[in-house]
Amino acid sequence: MREVFLTIICLIAFSCSKDKDNGTTSIKEYSFGESNSELMYKDSDDVSEITSSDLRYEIGKIIRVKPIDNFTIEVANFAPIDLEDIKILAQIDGIDQQLNFFKINKINAHATKQVRYSFLDEGTLFNSTTGEKIDLTEYKESGIGTENITFNFSGDSEILTKLKSLNKLNWEIKWHDYNLYNDPNDKWKLDIAPKDARRLSGLMINLGYILVSKEFEQEFLNEVIFDNEKDTLNQTEKELVFNKLLDLDYFQVGIPTTTSGRGGAPYVFGLAEHILNGYMTSPERPFTWIAVHEIGHMLGYYHDSNMTYPSPRYPTPEEEANGIYPQGISEVGTRIAELLQTRGDFIVTPNNYYKPEDFTDNSSRNKRHFHVLGACDTD
């Protein structure tokens, strides 16, 4: 009788253990390196690949996870730096909880990889971000419709926190070939190159980081800003302009050849080779000075407004003696870029950019070219 009783106890214990195992969740972990992923912006890529709509991305989602079909997703890193310890979150229609979907231990700069949903072949239980257990068994056969799931990323590292701050921007970014007819005399470069796309990807990250910084917002709202009619904006009007800057929805980015920059409403944005080549070593002038000037044009401002050129642009000795210095969005951007550079606070730097040979150490970095080419042209 004692042996029967012990047997029953053991069976109950085994049964409970089995139920507990079935109720556990696990998170799939991946690493995407040279051996198991593809690379964007390879030197062999032609202009059609570089400017493809498939590579249009949101700056606030530098780690992009995109459903390809009901069973497959694509993971892509649009930053020119390696990233580690990334949590991928998923929101599925009909489920009111955001799921901890999988983890990326490491993904190389500009790496991309397609993978199957883990629940198709492995466990179906996932933890939500609030600790709930969510069972995806119902999707094991059908998969999840591409319109029924969205993704985001999170992480605790300093660099991921900075990249997450870019989600304050509504910007979508796409590299664009403005010189469609390959005219050597055109004001835009012949065929944007893979190296251009690689450098631009870091440039746009650092530019965005300047503009979402608390310091930029504070300085901009304290700056004297006037519109195309020379009317000074009040505080409420400046706040509206600042929010419009964050809410710009599309940057169609190219490389001009006759000016340092080009910008125009609603989406034209371009920075010349010497800006692109030196944005990490000279982030204040000319890079930020020119870049925010062009954004001013994207917002609808002309050179009559100091949302482009500062005012006074070249103060006289008398003005400087009286404490009158240039004011405007370009000056604000320049001051904040200098602050971030002094603090070593930029996201993309010469120390983490994955292909340092993309940047040439020649006179194209010299600030004098900023004056030779002129600040901008508008479309």
C-alpha positions as CSV (number, residue, x, y, z in Angstrom):
1,M,0.0,0.0,0.0
2,R,2.8,2.4,0.9
3,E,4.4,1.7,-2.5
4,V,1.2,2.5,-4.3
5,F,0.8,5.7,-2.4
6,L,4.4,6.8,-3.3
7,T,3.7,5.9,-7.0
8,I,0.6,8.1,-7.0
9,I,2.6,11.0,-5.4
10,C,5.3,10.7,-8.0
11,L,2.8,10.6,-10.9
12,I,1.2,13.8,-9.5
13,A,4.6,15.5,-9.1
14,F,5.6,14.5,-12.7
15,S,2.2,15.7,-14.0
16,C,2.6,19.1,-12.2
17,S,6.2,19.5,-13.5
18,K,5.1,18.8,-17.1
19,D,2.3,21.4,-16.9
20,K,4.8,23.9,-15.5
21,D,7.2,23.3,-18.4
22,N,4.4,23.7,-20.9
23,G,3.6,27.1,-19.3
24,T,7.1,28.5,-19.6
25,T,8.1,31.1,-22.1
26,S,11.4,31.6,-23.9
27,I,12.7,34.3,-26.1
28,K,14.5,33.5,-29.3
29,E,17.9,35.0,-29.6
30,Y,19.8,35.9,-32.8
31,S,23.1,37.3,-33.9
32,F,23.4,38.7,-37.4
33,G,27.0,38.9,-38.6
34,E,29.0,38.5,-41.8
35,S,28.4,34.8,-42.1
36,N,24.6,34.7,-41.7
37,S,23.3,38.0,-43.0
38,E,23.3,40.2,-46.1
39,L,24.8,43.7,-46.3
40,M,23.1,46.8,-47.5
41,Y,25.0,49.4,-49.6
42,K,27.7,47.0,-50.9
43,D,30.3,48.6,-53.2
44,S,28.9,46.4,-56.0
45,D,25.3,47.7,-55.6
46,D,24.1,49.9,-58.4
47,V,22.1,53.1,-58.0
48,S,18.7,51.4,-58.5
49,E,19.4,49.1,-55.5
50,I,20.6,52.0,-53.3
51,T,17.6,54.2,-54.1
52,S,15.1,51.3,-53.9
53,S,11.9,52.0,-52.0
54,D,12.6,48.8,-50.1
55,L,15.4,50.7,-48.3
56,R,13.1,53.6,-47.3
57,Y,13.1,53.6,-43.5
58,E,11.9,55.5,-40.4
59,I,14.7,57.3,-38.5
60,G,12.9,56.4,-35.3
61,K,13.1,52.7,-36.2
62,I,16.8,52.3,-37.1
63,I,16.4,48.6,-36.3
64,R,13.6,47.8,-38.8
65,V,11.6,44.6,-38.5
66,K,9.3,44.2,-41.5
67,P,6.9,41.3,-42.3
68,I,7.6,39.8,-45.7
69,D,4.7,37.4,-45.7
70,N,2.6,35.5,-43.1
71,F,5.6,33.4,-42.0
72,T,8.7,35.5,-42.6
73,I,10.1,38.8,-41.3
74,E,13.1,40.8,-42.3
75,V,15.4,42.4,-39.8
76,A,17.6,45.3,-40.9
77,N,20.0,47.7,-39.2
78,F,20.0,51.1,-40.9
79,A,22.8,52.4,-38.8
80,P,26.5,52.3,-39.9
81,I,27.5,50.9,-36.6
82,D,27.2,47.5,-34.9
83,L,24.5,47.2,-32.3
84,E,24.1,44.8,-29.4
85,D,21.5,43.6,-26.9
86,I,18.3,44.7,-28.7
87,K,14.8,43.6,-27.7
88,I,12.3,43.4,-30.5
89,L,8.7,44.1,-29.5
90,A,5.6,43.1,-31.5
91,Q,2.1,44.4,-31.5
92,I,-0.4,42.0,-33.1
93,D,-3.9,43.0,-34.0
94,G,-6.5,41.6,-31.6
95,I,-3.9,41.3,-28.7
96,D,-3.9,44.2,-26.4
97,Q,-0.5,43.5,-25.1
98,Q,2.9,44.3,-26.7
99,L,5.1,41.2,-26.8
100,N,8.7,40.6,-26.1
101,F,9.2,38.9,-29.4
102,F,12.9,38.1,-29.7
103,K,16.3,39.4,-28.8
104,I,19.2,40.4,-31.1
105,N,22.5,39.8,-29.3
106,K,24.4,41.5,-32.1
107,I,23.6,42.9,-35.5
108,N,26.3,44.2,-37.8
109,A,26.2,47.7,-39.3
110,H,23.8,47.7,-42.3
111,A,23.1,44.0,-41.9
112,T,19.8,42.6,-43.1
113,K,18.4,39.1,-42.7
114,Q,15.1,37.2,-43.2
115,V,13.9,34.7,-40.6
116,R,10.8,32.6,-40.0
117,Y,8.6,33.4,-37.0
118,S,9.9,31.3,-34.1
119,F,6.5,30.2,-33.0
120,L,6.0,28.3,-36.3
121,D,8.6,25.7,-35.3
122,E,9.3,26.3,-31.6
123,G,7.4,27.5,-28.5
124,T,4.3,29.5,-28.8
125,L,4.2,31.2,-25.4
126,F,5.5,34.8,-25.2
127,N,5.8,37.3,-22.4
128,S,4.1,40.7,-22.8
129,T,5.9,43.8,-21.7
130,T,3.7,43.8,-18.7
131,G,4.5,40.2,-17.7
132,E,1.4,38.5,-19.1
133,K,1.8,35.2,-20.9
134,I,0.4,35.3,-24.5
135,D,-0.1,32.1,-26.5
136,L,0.3,32.3,-30.3
137,T,-0.8,28.7,-31.0
138,E,-3.6,30.0,-33.2
139,Y,-1.1,31.4,-35.7
140,K,1.1,28.3,-35.9
141,E,-0.6,27.1,-39.2
142,S,-1.8,30.4,-40.7
143,G,1.1,32.7,-39.7
144,I,0.3,36.4,-39.1
145,G,-0.9,38.7,-41.9
146,T,1.6,41.4,-42.9
147,E,-1.0,44.1,-42.1
148,N,-1.7,42.7,-38.7
149,I,1.6,43.0,-36.9
150,T,4.0,45.9,-36.2
151,F,7.4,46.0,-34.6
152,N,9.6,48.3,-32.5
153,F,12.9,47.9,-30.6
154,S,14.2,48.7,-27.2
155,G,17.4,48.3,-25.2
156,D,19.1,49.5,-22.1
157,S,22.5,50.5,-23.5
158,E,23.4,54.2,-23.9
159,I,23.6,54.0,-27.7
160,L,20.2,52.3,-28.0
161,T,18.7,54.9,-25.7
162,K,20.0,57.6,-28.0
163,L,18.7,55.9,-31.1
164,K,15.3,55.4,-29.4
165,S,15.2,59.2,-28.8
166,L,15.0,59.6,-32.6
167,N,11.4,58.3,-32.4
168,K,10.4,61.9,-31.6
169,L,11.0,62.5,-35.3
170,N,8.4,61.5,-37.9
171,W,11.0,61.4,-40.6
172,E,11.1,58.7,-43.3
173,I,14.4,58.7,-45.3
174,K,15.2,57.5,-48.8
175,W,18.3,58.1,-50.9
176,H,17.4,59.6,-54.2
177,D,19.1,60.0,-57.6
178,Y,18.0,63.5,-58.7
179,N,20.2,63.4,-61.8
180,L,18.0,60.9,-63.7
181,Y,19.4,61.7,-67.1
182,N,23.0,61.5,-66.0
183,D,23.8,65.0,-67.1
184,P,27.4,65.9,-66.1
185,N,26.4,69.5,-66.0
186,D,23.5,68.9,-63.6
187,K,23.4,70.5,-60.2
188,W,23.0,67.0,-58.6
189,K,25.6,64.2,-58.5
190,L,25.8,61.5,-61.2
191,D,24.5,58.3,-59.5
192,I,24.5,58.3,-55.8
193,A,27.1,55.6,-54.7
194,P,27.1,52.9,-52.0
195,K,29.7,54.9,-50.0
196,D,27.4,57.9,-50.2
197,A,24.5,55.9,-48.7
198,R,26.7,54.6,-45.9
199,R,27.9,58.0,-44.9
200,L,24.5,59.6,-45.3
201,S,23.0,57.0,-42.9
202,G,25.2,58.2,-40.1
203,L,24.8,61.9,-41.0
204,M,21.0,61.7,-40.7
205,I,21.3,59.9,-37.4
206,N,23.6,62.6,-35.9
207,L,21.5,65.4,-37.4
208,G,18.3,64.0,-35.9
209,Y,20.0,63.6,-32.6
210,I,20.9,67.3,-32.5
211,L,17.3,68.3,-33.3
212,V,15.7,66.0,-30.7
213,S,18.0,67.1,-27.9
214,K,16.5,69.1,-25.1
215,E,19.2,71.7,-25.6
216,F,18.2,72.4,-29.2
217,E,14.6,72.8,-28.2
218,Q,15.4,75.2,-25.4
219,E,17.8,77.3,-27.5
220,F,15.4,77.4,-30.5
221,L,12.5,78.6,-28.3
222,N,14.8,81.3,-26.8
223,E,16.1,82.5,-30.2
224,V,14.8,85.5,-32.0
225,I,13.2,83.9,-35.1
226,F,11.4,85.8,-37.9
227,D,9.4,84.6,-40.9
228,N,9.5,85.4,-44.6
229,E,7.9,88.8,-44.0
230,K,10.4,89.6,-41.3
231,D,7.8,89.3,-38.6
232,T,9.2,88.0,-35.3
233,L,7.6,84.8,-34.1
234,N,6.1,84.7,-30.6
235,Q,6.6,81.8,-28.3
236,T,3.6,79.9,-29.4
237,E,4.5,80.3,-33.1
238,K,8.1,79.1,-32.4
239,E,6.7,76.0,-30.7
240,L,4.5,75.3,-33.8
241,V,7.6,75.7,-36.0
242,F,9.6,73.4,-33.8
243,N,6.9,70.7,-33.9
244,K,6.6,71.0,-37.7
245,L,10.3,70.3,-37.8
246,L,9.9,67.1,-35.8
247,D,6.9,66.1,-37.9
248,L,8.5,66.4,-41.4
249,D,7.5,63.1,-42.9
250,Y,9.9,62.5,-45.7
251,F,13.5,63.3,-46.7
252,Q,14.4,62.5,-50.2
253,V,18.1,62.8,-49.8
254,G,20.6,63.5,-52.6
255,I,24.0,65.0,-53.2
256,P,24.3,68.4,-54.9
257,T,27.4,69.4,-56.8
258,T,27.1,73.2,-57.3
259,T,26.2,74.3,-53.8
260,S,26.9,73.1,-50.3
261,G,23.3,72.1,-49.8
262,R,19.8,72.1,-51.4
263,G,16.5,72.1,-49.8
264,G,12.9,72.6,-50.7
265,A,9.3,71.8,-49.6
266,P,8.1,69.3,-49.1
267,Y,10.9,66.7,-49.2
268,V,14.0,67.8,-51.2
269,F,17.2,67.6,-49.0
270,G,20.8,67.4,-50.2
271,L,24.3,68.0,-48.8
272,A,27.4,68.2,-50.9
273,E,30.4,65.8,-50.8
274,H,32.5,68.0,-48.6
275,I,29.7,68.2,-46.0
276,L,29.2,64.4,-46.2
277,N,32.9,63.7,-46.0
278,G,33.5,65.9,-42.9
279,Y,30.3,65.7,-40.8
280,M,31.9,63.8,-38.0
281,T,35.1,65.9,-37.8
282,S,33.3,69.3,-38.4
283,P,29.8,68.8,-37.0
284,E,29.2,72.4,-36.3
285,R,30.3,74.3,-39.4
286,P,29.6,73.6,-42.1
287,F,27.6,70.4,-41.5
288,T,24.9,71.5,-39.1
289,W,24.9,75.1,-40.2
290,I,24.0,74.0,-43.7
291,A,21.8,71.1,-42.8
292,V,19.3,73.0,-40.6
293,H,19.3,75.8,-43.2
294,E,18.0,73.3,-45.8
295,I,15.5,72.0,-43.3
296,G,14.3,75.6,-43.0
297,H,13.6,75.6,-46.7
298,M,11.7,72.2,-46.4
299,L,9.5,74.0,-43.8
300,G,8.7,76.7,-46.4
301,Y,11.1,79.5,-45.4
302,Y,13.2,81.6,-47.8
303,H,16.3,83.6,-47.4
304,D,14.2,86.5,-46.1
305,S,13.7,84.5,-42.9
306,N,16.4,83.5,-40.4
307,M,15.0,80.0,-40.5
308,T,17.7,79.8,-43.2
309,Y,20.5,82.3,-43.1
310,P,21.1,83.9,-39.7
311,S,20.6,87.6,-39.2
312,P,22.8,89.5,-39.2
313,R,24.7,87.1,-41.4
314,Y,28.0,89.0,-41.2
315,P,27.8,91.4,-38.2
316,T,29.8,94.6,-38.4
317,P,32.4,95.4,-35.7
318,E,30.0,98.1,-34.4
319,E,27.2,95.5,-34.1
320,E,29.5,93.0,-32.3
321,A,30.6,95.9,-30.0
322,N,27.0,96.4,-29.1
323,G,26.4,92.7,-28.4
324,I,24.6,92.0,-31.7
325,Y,25.5,88.6,-33.1
326,P,23.9,86.3,-35.7
327,Q,20.6,84.6,-34.7
328,G,18.6,82.0,-36.4
329,I,18.1,78.2,-36.7
330,S,21.5,77.7,-38.3
331,E,23.2,79.4,-35.3
332,V,21.1,77.3,-32.8
333,G,22.1,74.1,-34.6
334,T,25.7,75.1,-34.7
335,R,25.8,75.8,-31.0
336,I,24.2,72.5,-30.1
337,A,26.4,70.5,-32.4
338,E,29.5,72.1,-30.8
339,L,28.1,71.2,-27.4
340,L,27.5,67.5,-28.3
341,Q,30.9,67.3,-29.9
342,T,32.6,68.7,-26.8
343,R,30.7,66.2,-24.7
344,G,31.5,63.3,-27.0
345,D,27.8,62.7,-27.2
346,F,27.2,62.0,-30.9
347,I,25.8,58.6,-31.9
348,V,27.9,57.9,-35.0
349,T,31.6,58.7,-34.5
350,P,34.9,57.9,-36.2
351,N,35.4,55.3,-33.4
352,N,32.3,53.2,-34.2
353,Y,31.6,53.8,-37.9
354,Y,32.2,50.4,-39.6
355,K,34.0,51.5,-42.8
356,P,36.4,54.3,-41.9
357,E,37.9,54.2,-45.4
358,D,34.6,55.8,-46.6
359,F,36.0,59.1,-45.3
360,T,39.0,60.6,-47.1
361,D,41.4,62.9,-45.3
362,N,41.8,65.6,-47.8
363,S,40.9,69.2,-48.5
364,S,37.3,68.4,-49.0
365,R,37.0,68.5,-45.2
366,N,38.4,72.1,-45.1
367,K,35.8,74.6,-43.9
368,R,36.8,77.1,-46.6
369,H,34.8,75.0,-49.1
370,F,31.7,76.0,-47.2
371,H,32.3,79.6,-48.4
372,V,33.4,78.7,-51.9
373,L,30.3,76.7,-52.8
374,G,27.8,78.9,-51.0
375,A,25.3,77.7,-48.5
376,C,22.4,76.5,-50.6
377,D,20.1,76.5,-53.4
378,T,16.4,75.9,-53.3
379,D,13.9,73.8,-55.3
